[in-house]
Amino acid sequence: MLVHSRTGRWAVWALFAALFLPLFALPLLVVVAASFATSWSGAFPTGFTVGHYAAATSGESLQALTTSLATATTASVLALAVGTWAALAAHALARRGKRVLDALFMLPIAVPSVVVGLAVLVAFSRPPVLLNGTPWIVILAHTVLVTAFAYQSVSAAIVRLDPAYAQAAASLGATPAYILWRVKLPLLLPSLNAAAGLCFALSMGELSATMMLYPPDWVPLPVRIYAATDRGALFTGSAVAVVLMGTTLLVLLALSRIRTRASYR
C-alpha cells in the first residue's frame, strides 16, 4: 500500500468500509435478504423461505435465464470478433483515421441504450432485413451496445504489444495471417478474455434496449425481474435477481481462470 504507517492503513481501511458498505455491499445484501423473506414491514425482513428460489429456477424464470445466457454468449462472441478486428485495423491506420474509428465505436455507449434499441427497431422492422419479432434483433442490439467495450479493451492491449515479436516472425518468413494467428492473438488472449467477460456481464444486465425489442418467445431475465417487481412480487423478483447475479459471477470466474492461465503462459 502507499500508506506505510499503521494508523494510516487503519484509516484507509475505515474509509474504504465507510464507502463500500453503504454504496455497494448494502444494496446487494438487501436484495439477498429480500429473496429469503416472507414479508418486510420494518427495518428488517421477517420470516424465512426458499420458496422464491423454487419459482426463480423453474418455469418461465428458468427459460428466461436460458434466454439471457444464449443472448449474452452470442452477443459477446460477435462483439469480440468485430471489436478485435476493428482494433487491429485501427492500429494500422493513421492518427486521424483511428480517431474516426474510435468515435464510431464509442457512439452506441455515448447515447442512452434506449436510443440504440429504437434505432435497431426502426432499422430492422421492414425488408430487406426484417428482424423484428425474432431473437436476433435482441442479440443485435446487445452486440451493438457491448462492442465498444471489446474494441477499447483490445485497442489498449495492442498498444502495449512489443512489435519485436511480429518483426522476428516476419524476418523468418511468416505470412501476415500466420503472425496474426500465432503471434498477436495469443499475446492478446488475456485482454480478449477480459473483454469477453465485460461484454457478457453487460449483456446479462441489459434492460432498456431489450424492453423495446424482445419478442414474446424470447424474454431475457432482466425483463422477467422487471415484470415480477412491476406486479408487486418483490421477493420473487429479488430471488430472480440473485440467480442472475450468481450465474453471471460463475461465468466471470470461469473466464478469469482462463485469463489467469493465459497470463501465466
Buried (B, 14 or more C-beta within 10 A) or exposed (E): EEEEEEEEEEEEEEEEEEEEEEEEEEEEEEBBBBBBBEEBEEEEBEEEEEEBBEBBEEEEBBBBBEBBBBBBBBBBBBBBEBBBEBBBEBBEEEEEEBEEBBEEBEEBBEEEBBBBBBBBBEEBBEEEEEBBBBBBBBBBBBBBBBBBBBBBBBBEBBEEBEEEBBEEBBEEEBEEEEBBEEBBEEBBBBBBBBBBBBBBBBBBBBBBBBBBBBBEEBBBBBBBBBBBBEEEBBBBBBBBBBBBBEBBEEBBEEBEEBBEEBEEE
